Amino acid sequence: MKTAKLIRKHTPKQTNGVFVFSNISIKTIERPWLDNRPMVSCIPEGEYLCKWSHMAEHNVDHYQLQKVPDRSAIFIHIATKPEQLHGCIASDRVSIGALETWGNKEDFMLTISS
């Protein structure tokens, strides 16, 4: 199974990260850490299975993190501001495209750390 890692730095306004897969690194944004509160906090550090899944809210397919404690519908998708997110991980269109090409709709393991 493929593996990737996300190394994050928290600030009061947002969480910035570097998502590394294969020999590619992309910048990410998330909401700030707010005690894992649904819809307003980034997710806890840990290891997550990512599966290709349908995002009903926008009628598109993206990778979804599985078994996030006390959370649901955590996707990796396109966004430019943390305010656009409801607990998901985001990057720009080109970077998300590179991730999805690398993943090829196959499951992968993501390790998130600070």
HUWO-V803827 format. One record per helix or strand. SS is the DSSP state (H for helix, E for strand). FROM is the first residue (numbers start at 1). LEN is the number of residues. Records with the same first field share a line. If there is no record, write none. Layout:
# HUWO-V803827
SS=FROM-LEN  FROM-LEN
This chain:
# HUWO-V803827
E=2-9  15-7  24-7  46-10  60-6  74-5  89-3  108-6
H=82-3  93-11
